[in-house]
Amino acid sequence: MTVEASVTIPGETTSRVALTTSAVELLDTLWLIHGPLMFHQSGGCCDGSSPMCYPAGEFITAEADVLLGVLDITAGAEGREGAATAGNDDDGPRLIEFWMSREQFEYWRHTHLTIDVVPGRGSGFSVEAPEGKRFLIRSRLMG
């Protein structure tokens, strides 16, 4: 099962980004810790590149970035015990923007990206680093 992102690029009708079930589960946990989240993908020319996950707004996007989609993980939190935590209002939708640098998008414009999770340490300041897991991009050509 995957969660497909909404279409955000004008003129397009197909989602460019999806989450695996494992990614949704990890994002649900990270949301409880950090609140709203976002992804940014820069650099990396091949399958297996790691997107960075930040608290929403912590990474400033600009004209040099493209919003590839908005992922809704709200369903992953429904019925979860302990979903509301101190300082984290959990009543609203859980929407996660996925951004990519415009330069990187030029290389990957013909691909659909699926965000998955594998064992290992997340890179840099990505919020999954302490969890012993890391996000990973799996790509396929768009048809």
N, CA, C and O atoms as a GROMACS GRO file, in nm:
protein
  572
    1MET      N    1   0.083  -0.118   0.000
    1MET     CA    2   0.000   0.000   0.000
    1MET      C    3   0.088   0.125   0.000
    1MET      O    4   0.190   0.130   0.070
    2THR      N    5   0.049   0.224  -0.078
    2THR     CA    6   0.122   0.351  -0.079
    2THR      C    7   0.023   0.466  -0.062
    2THR      O    8  -0.097   0.452  -0.088
    3VAL      N    9   0.076   0.579  -0.019
    3VAL     CA   10   0.000   0.703  -0.012
    3VAL      C   11   0.055   0.793  -0.120
    3VAL      O   12   0.173   0.827  -0.120
    4GLU      N   13  -0.030   0.833  -0.214
    4GLU     CA   14   0.012   0.920  -0.324
    4GLU      C   15  -0.006   1.066  -0.285
    4GLU      O   16  -0.102   1.101  -0.216
    5ALA      N   17   0.087   1.149  -0.328
    5ALA     CA   18   0.079   1.293  -0.303
    5ALA      C   19  -0.023   1.357  -0.396
    5ALA      O   20  -0.054   1.304  -0.503
    6SER      N   21  -0.073   1.471  -0.354
    6SER     CA   22  -0.158   1.550  -0.442
    6SER      C   23  -0.071   1.605  -0.556
    6SER      O   24   0.051   1.615  -0.543
    7VAL      N   25  -0.137   1.640  -0.665
    7VAL     CA   26  -0.068   1.697  -0.780
    7VAL      C   27  -0.057   1.848  -0.756
    7VAL      O   28  -0.157   1.914  -0.730
    8THR      N   29   0.064   1.901  -0.763
    8THR     CA   30   0.085   2.043  -0.733
    8THR      C   31   0.148   2.121  -0.848
    8THR      O   32   0.154   2.244  -0.842
    9ILE      N   33   0.195   2.054  -0.951
    9ILE     CA   34   0.259   2.124  -1.062
    9ILE      C   35   0.152   2.156  -1.167
    9ILE      O   36   0.085   2.065  -1.218
   10PRO      N   37   0.135   2.283  -1.199
   10PRO     CA   38   0.032   2.324  -1.296
   10PRO      C   39   0.043   2.246  -1.427
   10PRO      O   40   0.152   2.228  -1.481
   11GLY      N   41  -0.072   2.200  -1.476
   11GLY     CA   42  -0.078   2.127  -1.602
   11GLY      C   43  -0.059   1.977  -1.588
   11GLY      O   44  -0.082   1.904  -1.685
   12GLU      N   45  -0.017   1.929  -1.472
   12GLU     CA   46   0.003   1.785  -1.453
   12GLU      C   47  -0.122   1.722  -1.391
   12GLU      O   48  -0.200   1.789  -1.324
   13THR      N   49  -0.140   1.592  -1.415
   13THR     CA   50  -0.256   1.521  -1.362
   13THR      C   51  -0.218   1.397  -1.282
   13THR      O   52  -0.305   1.329  -1.227
   14THR      N   53  -0.089   1.367  -1.277
   14THR     CA   54  -0.041   1.246  -1.210
   14THR      C   55   0.049   1.282  -1.093
   14THR      O   56   0.132   1.372  -1.102
   15SER      N   57   0.031   1.209  -0.984
   15SER     CA   58   0.116   1.229  -0.867
   15SER      C   59   0.261   1.197  -0.902
   15SER      O   60   0.289   1.106  -0.980
   16ARG      N   61   0.352   1.273  -0.843
   16ARG     CA   62   0.495   1.250  -0.864
   16ARG      C   63   0.562   1.184  -0.745
   16ARG      O   64   0.675   1.137  -0.756
   17VAL      N   65   0.494   1.180  -0.629
   17VAL     CA   66   0.555   1.133  -0.505
   17VAL      C   67   0.458   1.044  -0.430
   17VAL      O   68   0.337   1.070  -0.428
   18ALA      N   69   0.512   0.938  -0.367
   18ALA     CA   70   0.430   0.849  -0.284
   18ALA      C   71   0.510   0.808  -0.160
   18ALA      O   72   0.632   0.825  -0.155
   19LEU      N   73   0.439   0.755  -0.062
   19LEU     CA   74   0.500   0.702   0.060
   19LEU      C   75   0.466   0.554   0.072
   19LEU      O   76   0.352   0.514   0.045
   20THR      N   77   0.562   0.473   0.114
   20THR     CA   78   0.532   0.334   0.148
   20THR      C   79   0.465   0.332   0.286
   20THR      O   80   0.466   0.433   0.357
   21THR      N   81   0.407   0.219   0.321
   21THR     CA   82   0.346   0.202   0.452
   21THR      C   83   0.449   0.226   0.562
   21THR      O   84   0.418   0.289   0.663
   22SER      N   85   0.571   0.176   0.544
   22SER     CA   86   0.678   0.197   0.643
   22SER      C   87   0.710   0.344   0.661
   22SER      O   88   0.735   0.390   0.772
   23ALA      N   89   0.710   0.419   0.551
   23ALA     CA   90   0.738   0.562   0.559
   23ALA      C   91   0.626   0.634   0.634
   23ALA      O   92   0.653   0.723   0.715
   24VAL      N   93   0.501   0.597   0.607
   24VAL     CA   94   0.388   0.659   0.677
   24VAL      C   95   0.399   0.632   0.827
   24VAL      O   96   0.377   0.722   0.908
   25GLU      N   97   0.432   0.509   0.864
   25GLU     CA   98   0.445   0.474   1.006
   25GLU      C   99   0.554   0.555   1.074
   25GLU      O  100   0.535   0.604   1.186
   26LEU      N  101   0.670   0.570   1.009
   26LEU     CA  102   0.778   0.648   1.068
   26LEU      C  103   0.739   0.796   1.075
   26LEU      O  104   0.766   0.861   1.175
   27LEU      N  105   0.678   0.848   0.971
   27LEU     CA  106   0.636   0.988   0.971
   27LEU      C  107   0.533   1.014   1.080
   27LEU      O  108   0.535   1.121   1.142
   28ASP      N  109   0.445   0.919   1.104
   28ASP     CA  110   0.347   0.933   1.213
   28ASP      C  111   0.419   0.948   1.346
   28ASP      O  112   0.384   1.035   1.426
   29THR      N  113   0.518   0.865   1.370
   29THR     CA  114   0.598   0.874   1.494
   29THR      C  115   0.672   1.007   1.502
   29THR      O  116   0.673   1.071   1.607
   30LEU      N  117   0.733   1.047   1.393
   30LEU     CA  118   0.809   1.173   1.391
   30LEU      C  119   0.717   1.294   1.410
   30LEU      O  120   0.758   1.393   1.471
   31TRP      N  121   0.596   1.287   1.359
   31TRP     CA  122   0.498   1.396   1.375
   31TRP      C  123   0.466   1.415   1.523
   31TRP      O  124   0.454   1.528   1.570
   32LEU      N  125   0.454   1.305   1.596
   32LEU     CA  126   0.425   1.313   1.739
   32LEU      C  127   0.538   1.380   1.815
   32LEU      O  128   0.515   1.447   1.916
   33ILE      N  129   0.660   1.362   1.769
   33ILE     CA  130   0.777   1.420   1.834
   33ILE      C  131   0.800   1.565   1.793
   33ILE      O  132   0.825   1.650   1.877
   34HIS      N  133   0.791   1.592   1.662
   34HIS     CA  134   0.833   1.721   1.607
   34HIS      C  135   0.719   1.811   1.559
   34HIS      O  136   0.742   1.928   1.529
   35GLY      N  137   0.598   1.758   1.551
   35GLY     CA  138   0.488   1.835   1.493
   35GLY      C  139   0.492   1.826   1.341
   35GLY      O  140   0.554   1.735   1.287
   36PRO      N  141   0.427   1.921   1.272
   36PRO     CA  142   0.422   1.918   1.125
   36PRO      C  143   0.560   1.906   1.062
   36PRO      O  144   0.659   1.960   1.112
   37LEU      N  145   0.564   1.831   0.949
   37LEU     CA  146   0.691   1.798   0.884
   37LEU      C  147   0.690   1.839   0.737
   37LEU      O  148   0.585   1.870   0.681
   38MET      N  149   0.808   1.840   0.677
   38MET     CA  150   0.825   1.864   0.534
   38MET      C  151   0.945   1.784   0.485
   38MET      O  152   1.032   1.747   0.564
   39PHE      N  153   0.951   1.759   0.355
   39PHE     CA  154   1.067   1.697   0.293
   39PHE      C  155   1.132   1.796   0.196
   39PHE      O  156   1.065   1.881   0.137
   40HIS      N  157   1.264   1.783   0.183
   40HIS     CA  158   1.336   1.854   0.077
   40HIS      C  159   1.440   1.759   0.020
   40HIS      O  160   1.514   1.693   0.093
   41GLN      N  161   1.443   1.752  -0.114
   41GLN     CA  162   1.540   1.668  -0.185
   41GLN      C  163   1.632   1.758  -0.266
   41GLN      O  164   1.586   1.834  -0.352
   42SER      N  165   1.760   1.748  -0.239
   42SER     CA  166   1.857   1.823  -0.320
   42SER      C  167   1.975   1.733  -0.345
   42SER      O  168   2.008   1.648  -0.262
   43GLY      N  169   2.039   1.750  -0.457
   43GLY     CA  170   2.157   1.669  -0.489
   43GLY      C  171   2.121   1.522  -0.506
   43GLY      O  172   2.004   1.485  -0.500
   44GLY      N  173   2.221   1.441  -0.529
   44GLY     CA  174   2.196   1.298  -0.550
   44GLY      C  175   2.139   1.275  -0.688
   44GLY      O  176   2.033   1.328  -0.722
   45CYS      N  177   2.206   1.197  -0.767
   45CYS     CA  178   2.164   1.181  -0.906
   45CYS      C  179   2.098   1.047  -0.933
   45CYS      O  180   2.061   1.019  -1.047
   46CYS      N  181   2.083   0.964  -0.832
   46CYS     CA  182   2.039   0.829  -0.864
   46CYS      C  183   1.943   0.774  -0.760
   46CYS      O  184   1.926   0.831  -0.653
   47ASP      N  185   1.881   0.661  -0.794
   47ASP     CA  186   1.794   0.590  -0.703
   47ASP      C  187   1.871   0.565  -0.573
   47ASP      O  188   1.989   0.531  -0.577
   48GLY      N  189   1.805   0.582  -0.461
   48GLY     CA  190   1.870   0.559  -0.334
   48GLY      C  191   1.913   0.687  -0.265
   48GLY      O  192   1.961   0.682  -0.151
   49SER      N  193   1.896   0.801  -0.330
   49SER     CA  194   1.929   0.928  -0.266
   49SER      C  195   1.834   0.952  -0.151
   49SER      O  196   1.718   0.909  -0.154
   50SER      N  197   1.882   1.019  -0.049
   50SER     CA  198   1.801   1.040   0.071
   50SER      C  199   1.737   1.177   0.074
   50SER      O  200   1.807   1.278   0.065
   51PRO      N  201   1.605   1.182   0.088
   51PRO     CA  202   1.540   1.311   0.109
   51PRO      C  203   1.560   1.352   0.255
   51PRO      O  204   1.572   1.265   0.342
   52MET      N  205   1.562   1.479   0.282
   52MET     CA  206   1.576   1.529   0.418
   52MET      C  207   1.438   1.564   0.472
   52MET      O  208   1.359   1.629   0.403
   53CYS      N  209   1.409   1.521   0.594
   53CYS     CA  210   1.282   1.549   0.659
   53CYS      C  211   1.308   1.648   0.773
   53CYS      O  212   1.392   1.624   0.859
   54TYR      N  213   1.234   1.757   0.772
   54TYR     CA  214   1.251   1.865   0.869
   54TYR      C  215   1.117   1.899   0.933
   54TYR      O  216   1.012   1.869   0.876
   55PRO      N  217   1.119   1.962   1.051
   55PRO     CA  218   0.996   2.024   1.099
   55PRO      C  219   0.951   2.127   0.994
   55PRO      O  220   1.034   2.200   0.939
   56ALA      N  221   0.821   2.133   0.968
   56ALA     CA  222   0.770   2.224   0.864
   56ALA      C  223   0.819   2.366   0.887
   56ALA      O  224   0.812   2.418   0.998
   57GLY      N  225   0.868   2.427   0.782
   57GLY     CA  226   0.916   2.564   0.787
   57GLY      C  227   1.060   2.580   0.832
   57GLY      O  228   1.116   2.689   0.824
   58GLU      N  229   1.122   2.473   0.880
   58GLU     CA  230   1.260   2.484   0.926
   58GLU      C  231   1.357   2.498   0.809
   58GLU      O  232   1.461   2.563   0.822
   59PHE      N  233   1.324   2.437   0.696
   59PHE     CA  234   1.404   2.453   0.575
   59PHE      C  235   1.329   2.555   0.488
   59PHE      O  236   1.215   2.532   0.450
   60ILE      N  237   1.393   2.665   0.458
   60ILE     CA  238   1.328   2.772   0.383
   60ILE      C  239   1.337   2.742   0.233
   60ILE      O  240   1.446   2.725   0.178
   61THR      N  241   1.221   2.735   0.169
   61THR     CA  242   1.216   2.712   0.024
   61THR      C  243   1.200   2.846  -0.047
   61THR      O  244   1.159   2.946   0.012
   62ALA      N  245   1.235   2.846  -0.176
   62ALA     CA  246   1.230   2.970  -0.254
   62ALA      C  247   1.206   2.936  -0.401
   62ALA      O  248   1.167   2.824  -0.434
   63GLU      N  249   1.230   3.031  -0.488
   63GLU     CA  250   1.213   3.012  -0.633
   63GLU      C  251   1.303   2.900  -0.686
   63GLU      O  252   1.276   2.846  -0.793
   64ALA      N  253   1.409   2.867  -0.613
   64ALA     CA  254   1.502   2.762  -0.657
   64ALA      C  255   1.450   2.623  -0.624
   64ALA      O  256   1.519   2.524  -0.648
   65ASP      N  257   1.326   2.613  -0.570
   65ASP     CA  258   1.268   2.484  -0.531
   65ASP      C  259   1.133   2.464  -0.598
   65ASP      O  260   1.064   2.560  -0.633
   66VAL      N  261   1.096   2.337  -0.617
   66VAL     CA  262   0.968   2.300  -0.678
   66VAL      C  263   0.891   2.216  -0.578
   66VAL      O  264   0.945   2.122  -0.520
   67LEU      N  265   0.763   2.249  -0.556
   67LEU     CA  266   0.676   2.168  -0.471
   67LEU      C  267   0.622   2.054  -0.556
   67LEU      O  268   0.539   2.075  -0.644
   68LEU      N  269   0.670   1.931  -0.530
   68LEU     CA  270   0.630   1.816  -0.612
   68LEU      C  271   0.499   1.754  -0.567
   68LEU      O  272   0.433   1.686  -0.646
   69GLY      N  273   0.460   1.776  -0.443
   69GLY     CA  274   0.334   1.720  -0.396
   69GLY      C  275   0.315   1.741  -0.248
   69GLY      O  276   0.407   1.778  -0.176
   70VAL      N  277   0.191   1.717  -0.204
   70VAL     CA  278   0.157   1.724  -0.063
   70VAL      C  279   0.101   1.588  -0.025
   70VAL      O  280   0.006   1.539  -0.085
   71LEU      N  281   0.162   1.528   0.076
   71LEU     CA  282   0.127   1.393   0.121
   71LEU      C  283   0.040   1.401   0.246
   71LEU      O  284   0.072   1.474   0.340
   72ASP      N  285  -0.070   1.327   0.247
   72ASP     CA  286  -0.162   1.328   0.360
   72ASP      C  287  -0.146   1.198   0.439
   72ASP      O  288  -0.183   1.091   0.391
   73ILE      N  289  -0.089   1.208   0.560
   73ILE     CA  290  -0.069   1.089   0.644
   73ILE      C  291  -0.171   1.084   0.757
   73ILE      O  292  -0.152   1.010   0.853
   74THR      N  293  -0.278   1.162   0.748
   74THR     CA  294  -0.379   1.169   0.853
   74THR      C  295  -0.433   1.031   0.888
   74THR      O  296  -0.449   1.000   1.006
   75ALA      N  297  -0.461   0.949   0.788
   75ALA     CA  298  -0.519   0.817   0.813
   75ALA      C  299  -0.428   0.730   0.898
   75ALA      O  300  -0.476   0.644   0.972
   76GLY      N  301  -0.297   0.750   0.890
   76GLY     CA  302  -0.204   0.671   0.970
   76GLY      C  303  -0.214   0.699   1.118
   76GLY      O  304  -0.175   0.616   1.200
   77ALA      N  305  -0.268   0.816   1.153
   77ALA     CA  306  -0.277   0.854   1.294
   77ALA      C  307  -0.412   0.819   1.356
   77ALA      O  308  -0.425   0.817   1.478
   78GLU      N  309  -0.512   0.792   1.273
   78GLU     CA  310  -0.647   0.766   1.326
   78GLU      C  311  -0.648   0.642   1.413
   78GLU      O  312  -0.599   0.536   1.375
   79GLY      N  313  -0.705   0.658   1.529
   79GLY     CA  314  -0.719   0.546   1.621
   79GLY      C  315  -0.592   0.508   1.693
   79GLY      O  316  -0.591   0.411   1.769
   80ARG      N  317  -0.486   0.580   1.671
   80ARG     CA  318  -0.358   0.548   1.734
   80ARG      C  319  -0.360   0.593   1.880
   80ARG      O  320  -0.392   0.708   1.909
   81GLU      N  321  -0.326   0.504   1.968
   81GLU     CA  322  -0.320   0.536   2.109
   81GLU      C  323  -0.209   0.637   2.133
   81GLU      O  324  -0.098   0.623   2.082
   82GLY      N  325  -0.240   0.740   2.212
   82GLY     CA  326  -0.138   0.840   2.244
   82GLY      C  327  -0.110   0.935   2.129
   82GLY      O  328  -0.003   0.995   2.124
   83ALA      N  329  -0.204   0.949   2.036
   83ALA     CA  330  -0.180   1.033   1.919
   83ALA      C  331  -0.159   1.179   1.956
   83ALA      O  332  -0.080   1.248   1.890
   84ALA      N  333  -0.227   1.227   2.058
   84ALA     CA  334  -0.205   1.366   2.099
   84ALA      C  335  -0.103   1.368   2.211
   84ALA      O  336  -0.117   1.298   2.310
   85THR      N  337   0.000   1.449   2.194
   85THR     CA  338   0.105   1.458   2.296
   85THR      C  339   0.113   1.601   2.346
   85THR      O  340   0.060   1.692   2.283
   86ALA      N  341   0.180   1.620   2.455
   86ALA     CA  342   0.194   1.753   2.513
   86ALA      C  343   0.253   1.849   2.411
   86ALA      O  344   0.356   1.820   2.350
   87GLY      N  345   0.187   1.964   2.393
   87GLY     CA  346   0.239   2.066   2.303
   87GLY      C  347   0.221   2.034   2.156
   87GLY      O  348   0.273   2.106   2.071
   88ASN      N  349   0.147   1.929   2.125
   88ASN     CA  350   0.130   1.890   1.985
   88ASN      C  351  -0.018   1.868   1.957
   88ASN      O  352  -0.069   1.757   1.975
   89ASP      N  353  -0.088   1.974   1.913
   89ASP     CA  354  -0.229   1.963   1.880
   89ASP      C  355  -0.243   1.869   1.760
   89ASP      O  356  -0.187   1.894   1.653
   90ASP      N  357  -0.317   1.762   1.779
   90ASP     CA  358  -0.323   1.657   1.678
   90ASP      C  359  -0.461   1.645   1.615
   90ASP      O  360  -0.496   1.538   1.564
   91ASP      N  361  -0.541   1.751   1.617
   91ASP     CA  362  -0.677   1.743   1.566
   91ASP      C  363  -0.686   1.765   1.415
   91ASP      O  364  -0.781   1.719   1.352
   92GLY      N  365  -0.591   1.832   1.357
   92GLY     CA  366  -0.600   1.867   1.216
   92GLY      C  367  -0.540   1.762   1.125
   92GLY      O  368  -0.486   1.661   1.172
   93PRO      N  369  -0.548   1.786   0.995
   93PRO     CA  370  -0.488   1.693   0.899
   93PRO      C  371  -0.336   1.695   0.910
   93PRO      O  372  -0.276   1.795   0.949
   94ARG      N  373  -0.276   1.584   0.874
   94ARG     CA  374  -0.130   1.572   0.874
   94ARG      C  375  -0.082   1.577   0.730
   94ARG      O  376  -0.075   1.474   0.662
   95LEU      N  377  -0.049   1.696   0.685
   95LEU     CA  378  -0.007   1.718   0.547
   95LEU      C  379   0.142   1.749   0.545
   95LEU      O  380   0.190   1.832   0.621
   96ILE      N  381   0.214   1.680   0.456
   96ILE     CA  382   0.359   1.695   0.446
   96ILE      C  383   0.394   1.735   0.303
   96ILE      O  384   0.366   1.663   0.208
   97GLU      N  385   0.457   1.853   0.290
   97GLU     CA  386   0.500   1.899   0.158
   97GLU      C  387   0.631   1.829   0.119
   97GLU      O  388   0.717   1.805   0.203
   98PHE      N  389   0.643   1.798  -0.010
   98PHE     CA  390   0.767   1.741  -0.062
   98PHE      C  391   0.823   1.838  -0.166
   98PHE      O  392   0.764   1.859  -0.272
   99TRP      N  393   0.938   1.898  -0.133
   99TRP     CA  394   1.005   1.995  -0.217
   99TRP      C  395   1.132   1.936  -0.277
   99TRP      O  396   1.194   1.847  -0.219
  100MET      N  397   1.168   1.985  -0.395
  100MET     CA  398   1.292   1.944  -0.459
  100MET      C  399   1.357   2.068  -0.521
  100MET      O  400   1.289   2.157  -0.571
  101SER      N  401   1.490   2.071  -0.515
  101SER     CA  402   1.558   2.184  -0.579
  101SER      C  403   1.526   2.180  -0.729
  101SER      O  404   1.520   2.074  -0.790
  102ARG      N  405   1.505   2.298  -0.786
  102ARG     CA  406   1.470   2.308  -0.928
  102ARG      C  407   1.576   2.242  -1.015
  102ARG      O  408   1.543   2.177  -1.115
  103GLU      N  409   1.702   2.257  -0.979
  103GLU     CA  410   1.812   2.196  -1.054
  103GLU      C  411   1.800   2.043  -1.053
  103GLU      O  412   1.818   1.978  -1.156
  104GLN      N  413   1.771   1.986  -0.936
  104GLN     CA  414   1.755   1.841  -0.925
  104GLN      C  415   1.632   1.795  -1.003
  104GLN      O  416   1.634   1.689  -1.066
  105PHE      N  417   1.526   1.874  -0.998
  105PHE     CA  418   1.404   1.839  -1.070
  105PHE      C  419   1.430   1.825  -1.220
  105PHE      O  420   1.368   1.742  -1.285
  106GLU      N  421   1.519   1.904  -1.274
  106GLU     CA  422   1.552   1.893  -1.416
  106GLU      C  423   1.605   1.754  -1.450
  106GLU      O  424   1.578   1.701  -1.558
  107TYR      N  425   1.681   1.694  -1.358
  107TYR     CA  426   1.732   1.557  -1.379
  107TYR      C  427   1.623   1.453  -1.361
  107TYR      O  428   1.620   1.352  -1.432
  108TRP      N  429   1.534   1.475  -1.267
  108TRP     CA  430   1.435   1.373  -1.227
  108TRP      C  431   1.294   1.400  -1.280
  108TRP      O  432   1.200   1.335  -1.236
  109ARG      N  433   1.278   1.494  -1.372
  109ARG     CA  434   1.144   1.535  -1.415
  109ARG      C  435   1.062   1.422  -1.476
  109ARG      O  436   0.939   1.433  -1.480
  110HIS      N  437   1.124   1.314  -1.522
  110HIS     CA  438   1.051   1.203  -1.584
  110HIS      C  439   1.032   1.085  -1.489
  110HIS      O  440   0.998   0.975  -1.532
  111THR      N  441   1.054   1.108  -1.359
  111THR     CA  442   1.043   0.998  -1.264
  111THR      C  443   0.934   1.021  -1.159
  111THR      O  444   0.901   1.134  -1.124
  112HIS      N  445   0.880   0.911  -1.112
  112HIS     CA  446   0.789   0.910  -0.996
  112HIS      C  447   0.875   0.863  -0.879
  112HIS      O  448   0.950   0.767  -0.891
  113LEU      N  449   0.863   0.932  -0.766
  113LEU     CA  450   0.946   0.902  -0.650
  113LEU      C  451   0.862   0.838  -0.540
  113LEU      O  452   0.753   0.886  -0.508
  114THR      N  453   0.912   0.730  -0.484
  114THR     CA  454   0.848   0.667  -0.369
  114THR      C  455   0.944   0.676  -0.252
  114THR      O  456   1.059   0.632  -0.259
  115ILE      N  457   0.895   0.735  -0.143
  115ILE     CA  458   0.975   0.748  -0.022
  115ILE      C  459   0.955   0.622   0.061
  115ILE      O  460   0.842   0.587   0.097
  116ASP      N  461   1.065   0.555   0.091
  116ASP     CA  462   1.063   0.432   0.169
  116ASP      C  463   1.154   0.453   0.291
  116ASP      O  464   1.216   0.558   0.306
  117VAL      N  465   1.160   0.351   0.376
  117VAL     CA  466   1.243   0.355   0.497
  117VAL      C  467   1.331   0.231   0.499
  117VAL      O  468   1.284   0.121   0.468
  118VAL      N  469   1.457   0.249   0.535
  118VAL     CA  470   1.550   0.137   0.550
  118VAL      C  471   1.626   0.156   0.681
  118VAL      O  472   1.633   0.267   0.734
  119PRO      N  473   1.682   0.047   0.735
  119PRO     CA  474   1.764   0.061   0.856
  119PRO      C  475   1.887   0.145   0.826
  119PRO      O  476   1.939   0.142   0.714
  120GLY      N  477   1.932   0.220   0.924
  120GLY     CA  478   2.050   0.302   0.908
  120GLY      C  479   2.030   0.436   0.972
  120GLY      O  480   1.923   0.466   1.026
  121ARG      N  481   2.131   0.517   0.965
  121ARG     CA  482   2.124   0.650   1.026
  121ARG      C  483   2.086   0.752   0.921
  121ARG      O  484   2.148   0.758   0.814
  122GLY      N  485   1.984   0.833   0.950
  122GLY     CA  486   1.945   0.941   0.861
  122GLY      C  487   2.058   1.040   0.844
  122GLY      O  488   2.146   1.049   0.930
  123SER      N  489   2.056   1.113   0.736
  123SER     CA  490   2.167   1.203   0.707
  123SER      C  491   2.145   1.343   0.762
  123SER      O  492   2.031   1.390   0.775
  124GLY      N  493   2.254   1.409   0.793
  124GLY     CA  494   2.252   1.549   0.832
  124GLY      C  495   2.156   1.580   0.945
  124GLY      O  496   2.158   1.517   1.051
  125PHE      N  497   2.070   1.678   0.919
  125PHE     CA  498   1.976   1.723   1.021
  125PHE      C  499   1.838   1.661   1.002
  125PHE      O  500   1.742   1.708   1.064
  126SER      N  501   1.826   1.558   0.920
  126SER     CA  502   1.696   1.495   0.897
  126SER      C  503   1.646   1.433   1.028
  126SER      O  504   1.722   1.366   1.098
  127VAL      N  505   1.518   1.456   1.060
  127VAL     CA  506   1.466   1.423   1.193
  127VAL      C  507   1.458   1.273   1.223
  127VAL      O  508   1.441   1.235   1.339
  128GLU      N  509   1.471   1.188   1.123
  128GLU     CA  510   1.465   1.043   1.151
  128GLU      C  511   1.598   0.987   1.200
  128GLU      O  512   1.603   0.872   1.245
  129ALA      N  513   1.704   1.064   1.194
  129ALA     CA  514   1.839   1.015   1.229
  129ALA      C  515   1.843   0.942   1.364
  129ALA      O  516   1.903   0.834   1.369
  130PRO      N  517   1.784   0.994   1.471
  130PRO     CA  518   1.794   0.923   1.600
  130PRO      C  519   1.711   0.794   1.608
  130PRO      O  520   1.725   0.718   1.704
  131GLU      N  521   1.627   0.769   1.510
  131GLU     CA  522   1.538   0.652   1.513
  131GLU      C  523   1.604   0.524   1.463
  131GLU      O  524   1.544   0.417   1.470
  132GLY      N  525   1.728   0.534   1.411
  132GLY     CA  526   1.796   0.415   1.358
  132GLY      C  527   1.743   0.374   1.222
  132GLY      O  528   1.764   0.261   1.179
  133LYS      N  529   1.676   0.467   1.154
  133LYS     CA  530   1.621   0.443   1.021
  133LYS      C  531   1.651   0.565   0.936
  133LYS      O  532   1.686   0.671   0.988
  134ARG      N  533   1.638   0.547   0.804
  134ARG     CA  534   1.654   0.662   0.716
  134ARG      C  535   1.557   0.652   0.600
  134ARG      O  536   1.521   0.543   0.556
  135PHE      N  537   1.517   0.768   0.552
  135PHE     CA  538   1.431   0.771   0.435
  135PHE      C  539   1.516   0.749   0.311
  135PHE      O  540   1.634   0.785   0.308
  136LEU      N  541   1.456   0.689   0.210
  136LEU     CA  542   1.525   0.653   0.087
  136LEU      C  543   1.428   0.677  -0.029
  136LEU      O  544   1.308   0.652  -0.016
  137ILE      N  545   1.480   0.725  -0.140
  137ILE     CA  546   1.400   0.746  -0.261
  137ILE      C  547   1.415   0.626  -0.353
  137ILE      O  548   1.526   0.583  -0.384
  138ARG      N  549   1.302   0.573  -0.396
  138ARG     CA  550   1.299   0.472  -0.502
  138ARG      C  551   1.229   0.537  -0.620
  138ARG      O  552   1.122   0.595  -0.604
  139SER      N  553   1.287   0.529  -0.737
  139SER     CA  554   1.230   0.598  -0.851
  139SER      C  555   1.195   0.502  -0.964
  139SER      O  556   1.252   0.394  -0.978
  140ARG      N  557   1.097   0.546  -1.043
  140ARG     CA  558   1.060   0.473  -1.164
  140ARG      C  559   1.020   0.576  -1.268
  140ARG      O  560   0.975   0.685  -1.234
  141LEU      N  561   1.037   0.542  -1.395
  141LEU     CA  562   0.999   0.634  -1.501
  141LEU      C  563   0.848   0.651  -1.502
  141LEU      O  564   0.774   0.555  -1.484
  142MET      N  565   0.805   0.773  -1.524
  142MET     CA  566   0.662   0.801  -1.535
  142MET      C  567   0.617   0.760  -1.675
  142MET      O  568   0.688   0.781  -1.773
  143GLY      N  569   0.499   0.702  -1.682
  143GLY     CA  570   0.447   0.652  -1.810
  143GLY      C  571   0.364   0.743  -1.885
  143GLY      O  572   0.317   0.708  -1.994
   0.00000   0.00000   0.00000
